[in-house]
């Protein structure tokens, strides 16, 4: 099935927005790493509260990680071991 010019334009817009989003995220990562590094090295004359740049760094870095929630669900589904302890003599008497 051939794509219409409108579908091609929408795909191009999505790719352009994706590229712009990547540039913004990388810029935020670099800025927050720079502020944290400068603060820990003592470059600033006053101590800067590292909470905000650290939260930006972790939040932005997390947007690049794979979906870990799906991996956890998959492990639970694959674990088909049934343990029956009614006939064991182990435990506290």
N, CA, C and O of each residue as an XYZ file, in Angstrom:
372
protein
N       0.839     -1.167      0.000
C       0.000      0.000      0.000
C       0.888      1.235      0.000
O       1.792      1.349      0.827
N       0.647      2.124     -0.885
C       1.479      3.317     -1.028
C       1.086      4.358      0.005
O      -0.084      4.499      0.363
N       2.092      5.082      0.472
C       1.841      6.148      1.432
C       1.394      7.401      0.703
O       1.879      7.716     -0.384
N       0.477      8.098      1.308
C       0.030      9.359      0.741
C       1.014     10.455      1.150
O       1.763     10.272      2.111
N       1.031     11.580      0.450
C       1.923     12.680      0.828
C       1.671     13.176      2.255
O       2.592     13.643      2.926
N       0.420     13.074      2.714
C       0.105     13.515      4.065
C       0.768     12.601      5.095
O       1.278     13.084      6.106
N       0.768     11.274      4.850
C       1.416     10.338      5.772
C       2.922     10.560      5.803
O       3.544     10.472      6.863
N       3.506     10.845      4.653
C       4.944     11.102      4.608
C       5.295     12.362      5.391
O       6.313     12.403      6.082
N       4.456     13.388      5.285
C       4.694     14.636      6.014
C       4.586     14.407      7.525
O       5.363     14.972      8.294
N       3.622     13.577      7.950
C       3.478     13.278      9.373
C       4.686     12.499      9.894
O       5.164     12.764     10.997
N       5.179     11.543      9.110
C       6.362     10.780      9.509
C       7.579     11.685      9.625
O       8.384     11.543     10.546
N       7.708     12.621      8.682
C       8.833     13.558      8.716
C       8.750     14.451      9.948
O       9.767     14.730     10.583
N       7.530     14.907     10.293
C       7.350     15.743     11.477
C       7.701     14.975     12.746
O       8.324     15.523     13.655
N       7.298     13.696     12.810
C       7.613     12.887     13.990
C       9.121     12.694     14.126
O       9.654     12.756     15.233
N       9.812     12.459     13.011
C      11.260     12.297     13.061
C      11.935     13.593     13.487
O      12.903     13.568     14.247
N      11.435     14.718     13.006
C      12.011     16.006     13.355
C      11.803     16.291     14.841
O      12.715     16.783     15.506
N      10.618     15.988     15.371
C      10.368     16.199     16.790
C      11.225     15.260     17.631
O      11.696     15.641     18.702
N      11.424     14.059     17.162
C      12.273     13.112     17.881
C      13.705     13.625     17.939
O      14.350     13.539     18.983
N      14.200     14.151     16.848
C      15.562     14.691     16.791
C      15.695     15.877     17.735
O      16.686     15.992     18.456
N      14.708     16.753     17.734
C      14.731     17.924     18.608
C      14.678     17.499     20.078
O      15.373     18.073     20.917
N      13.872     16.512     20.384
C      13.793     16.008     21.754
C      15.110     15.412     22.218
O      15.507     15.596     23.369
N      15.792     14.694     21.324
C      17.097     14.123     21.674
C      18.120     15.218     21.957
O      18.909     15.097     22.895
N      18.116     16.279     21.161
C      19.056     17.383     21.359
C      18.797     18.056     22.709
O      19.737     18.385     23.433
N      17.527     18.259     23.042
C      17.183     18.897     24.316
C      17.613     18.012     25.484
O      18.169     18.507     26.465
N      17.357     16.696     25.384
C      17.734     15.793     26.474
C      19.243     15.724     26.655
O      19.726     15.717     27.788
N      19.992     15.675     25.569
C      21.455     15.636     25.679
C      21.984     16.939     26.267
O      22.920     16.925     27.066
N      21.390     18.063     25.876
C      21.794     19.352     26.432
C      21.542     19.408     27.940
O      22.387     19.891     28.693
N      20.396     18.922     28.374
C      20.083     18.893     29.806
C      21.048     17.970     30.541
O      21.502     18.300     31.636
N      21.369     16.815     29.952
C      22.329     15.909     30.568
C      23.690     16.565     30.746
O      24.286     16.489     31.820
N      24.179     17.209     29.690
C      25.495     17.849     29.762
C      25.507     18.996     30.761
O      26.470     19.146     31.514
N      24.456     19.808     30.781
C      24.392     20.933     31.704
C      24.387     20.443     33.150
O      25.141     20.949     33.982
N      23.536     19.456     33.450
C      23.448     18.981     34.830
C      24.733     18.288     35.264
O      25.140     18.431     36.417
N      25.388     17.538     34.368
C      26.671     16.927     34.721
C      27.734     17.988     34.958
O      28.561     17.844     35.859
N      27.724     19.050     34.163
C      28.682     20.136     34.340
C      28.494     20.863     35.655
O      29.471     21.156     36.344
N      27.251     21.161     36.016
C      26.972     21.849     37.276
C      27.368     20.973     38.464
O      27.981     21.457     39.415
N      27.022     19.692     38.412
C      27.378     18.798     39.519
C      28.886     18.641     39.655
O      29.414     18.652     40.766
N      29.578     18.494     38.534
C      31.032     18.343     38.572
C      31.694     19.611     39.113
O      32.597     19.531     39.947
N      31.254     20.772     38.645
C      31.827     22.034     39.115
C      31.565     22.234     40.605
O      32.418     22.755     41.323
N      30.397     21.824     41.065
C      30.080     21.958     42.484
C      30.967     21.043     43.329
O      31.478     21.462     44.368
N      31.150     19.808     42.895
C      31.965     18.875     43.670
C      33.448     19.228     43.634
O      34.182     18.907     44.568
N      33.891     19.877     42.578
C      35.291     20.300     42.495
C      35.543     21.614     43.219
O      36.695     22.000     43.411
N      34.485     22.304     43.622
C      34.635     23.559     44.361
C      34.934     24.739     43.465
O      35.572     25.694     43.910
N      34.503     24.709     42.234
C      34.760     25.799     41.293
C      33.918     27.032     41.642
O      34.376     28.159     41.456
N      32.695     26.834     42.144
C      31.836     27.953     42.506
C      32.330     28.582     43.797
O      32.845     27.886     44.673
N      32.174     29.917     43.923
C      32.608     30.605     45.147
C      31.696     30.253     46.317
O      32.147     30.195     47.461
N      30.420     30.018     46.038
C      29.489     29.557     47.063
C      29.056     28.138     46.713
O      29.068     27.746     45.547
N      28.682     27.389     47.714
C      28.213     26.029     47.482
C      26.824     26.091     46.837
O      25.934     26.787     47.325
N      26.656     25.376     45.767
C      25.384     25.325     45.055
C      24.656     24.059     45.490
O      25.263     22.996     45.615
N      23.355     24.182     45.719
C      22.562     23.014     46.100
C      22.475     22.060     44.905
O      21.905     22.426     43.877
N      23.020     20.857     45.013
C      23.060     19.941     43.867
C      21.769     19.164     43.643
O      21.719     18.313     42.754
N      20.730     19.430     44.419
C      19.507     18.635     44.325
C      18.836     18.772     42.960
O      18.478     17.769     42.343
N      18.665     19.988     42.493
C      17.970     20.198     41.222
C      18.742     19.624     40.034
O      18.150     18.886     39.247
N      20.042     19.926     39.863
C      20.756     19.308     38.742
C      20.814     17.778     38.842
O      20.782     17.091     37.821
N      20.899     17.250     40.052
C      20.937     15.789     40.209
C      19.606     15.163     39.807
O      19.585     14.102     39.184
N      18.506     15.804     40.155
C      17.205     15.260     39.769
C      16.997     15.354     38.260
O      16.419     14.452     37.655
N      17.467     16.447     37.650
C      17.393     16.547     36.192
C      18.236     15.474     35.522
O      17.818     14.876     34.531
N      19.424     15.231     36.067
C      20.315     14.223     35.503
C      19.682     12.840     35.568
O      19.679     12.117     34.571
N      19.149     12.463     36.718
C      18.564     11.129     36.842
C      17.297     10.978     36.014
O      17.077      9.936     35.397
N      16.468     12.006     35.996
C      15.240     11.933     35.207
C      15.505     11.855     33.718
O      14.852     11.090     33.009
N      16.450     12.634     33.243
C      16.764     12.629     31.816
C      17.478     11.344     31.424
O      17.215     10.789     30.357
N      18.375     10.868     32.273
C      19.065      9.612     31.984
C      18.087      8.443     31.992
O      18.249      7.494     31.225
N      17.079      8.503     32.848
C      16.084      7.432     32.901
C      15.242      7.379     31.636
O      14.709      6.323     31.296
N      15.115      8.491     30.941
C      14.325      8.479     29.708
C      15.020      7.704     28.593
O      14.380      7.330     27.610
N      16.319      7.461     28.733
C      17.046      6.686     27.732
C      17.124      5.206     28.080
O      17.551      4.409     27.244
N      16.729      4.814     29.280
C      16.856      3.416     29.684
C      15.720      2.588     29.102
O      14.670      3.131     28.759
N      15.919      1.278     28.987
C      14.834      0.424     28.476
C      13.715      0.320     29.499
O      13.890      0.682     30.663
N      12.592     -0.165     29.070
C      11.450     -0.307     29.969
C      11.711     -1.475     30.909
O      11.530     -2.633     30.533
N      12.131     -1.172     32.120
C      12.491     -2.214     33.070
C      11.265     -2.872     33.687
O      11.356     -4.005     34.161
N      10.151     -2.214     33.693
C       8.931     -2.797     34.240
C       8.499     -4.028     33.474
O       8.011     -4.985     34.076
N       8.662     -4.029     32.178
C       8.305     -5.182     31.364
C       9.217     -6.362     31.653
O       8.773     -7.509     31.620
N      10.489     -6.095     31.936
C      11.425     -7.178     32.231
C      11.063     -7.857     33.539
O      11.153     -9.080     33.644
N      10.660     -7.091     34.531
C      10.285     -7.661     35.820
C       9.057     -8.546     35.714
O       9.002     -9.597     36.353
N       8.072     -8.147     34.925
C       6.869     -8.946     34.738
C       7.197    -10.248     34.026
O       6.619    -11.289     34.336
N       8.108    -10.197     33.087
C       8.471    -11.392     32.336
C       9.134    -12.424     33.248
O       8.882    -13.622     33.122
N       9.985    -11.956     34.169
C      10.635    -12.874     35.097
C       9.609    -13.559     35.993
O       9.703    -14.761     36.238
N       8.635    -12.803     36.482
C       7.632    -13.380     37.361
C       6.794    -14.420     36.637
O       6.427    -15.434     37.231
N       6.485    -14.193     35.377
C       5.692    -15.146     34.613
C       6.472    -16.415     34.332
O       5.880    -17.494     34.307
N       7.778    -16.327     34.120
C       8.594    -17.482     33.800
C       8.869    -18.351     35.016
O       9.243    -19.513     34.859
N       8.698    -17.828     36.218
C       8.987    -18.567     37.435
C       7.791    -19.463     37.752
O       6.844    -19.029     38.408
N       7.833    -20.702     37.291
C       6.722    -21.637     37.475
C       6.979    -22.660     38.556
O       6.373    -23.732     38.523
N       7.847    -22.384     39.514
C       8.187    -23.332     40.571
C       7.122    -23.272     41.660
O       6.787    -22.200     42.165
N       6.593    -24.451     42.013
C       5.612    -24.534     43.091
C       6.276    -25.251     44.254
O       6.799    -26.354     44.096
N       6.252    -24.626     45.411
C       6.879    -25.206     46.604
C       5.777    -25.610     47.567
O       4.935    -24.794     47.943
N       5.788    -26.879     47.963
C       4.800    -27.398     48.899
C       5.524    -27.777     50.181
O       6.315    -28.721     50.186
N       5.267    -27.061     51.263
C       5.962    -27.265     52.527
C       5.126    -28.017     53.567
O       5.522    -28.073     54.731
N       4.002    -28.588     53.193
C       3.139    -29.199     54.198
C       3.718    -30.503     54.772
O       3.370    -30.875     55.893
N       4.597    -31.209     54.029
C       5.150    -32.473     54.501
C       6.568    -32.357     55.033
O       7.157    -33.376     55.395
N       7.139    -31.171     55.096
C       8.505    -31.039     55.567
C       8.545    -30.948     57.073
O       7.577    -30.523     57.704
N       9.667    -31.347     57.654
C       9.838    -31.296     59.099
C      10.782    -30.160     59.494
O      11.154    -30.053     60.663
N      11.174    -29.311     58.543
C      12.055    -28.189     58.813
C      11.260    -27.051     59.440
O      10.076    -26.875     59.156
N      11.922    -26.288     60.289
C      11.271    -25.124     60.880
C      11.439    -25.114     62.371
O      12.157    -25.935     62.941
N      10.774    -24.183     62.991
C      10.870    -24.001     64.441
C       9.776    -24.825     65.108
O       8.616    -24.782     64.696
N      10.158    -25.586     66.157
C       9.162    -26.398     66.886
C       8.796    -25.738     68.184
O       7.976    -26.266     68.935
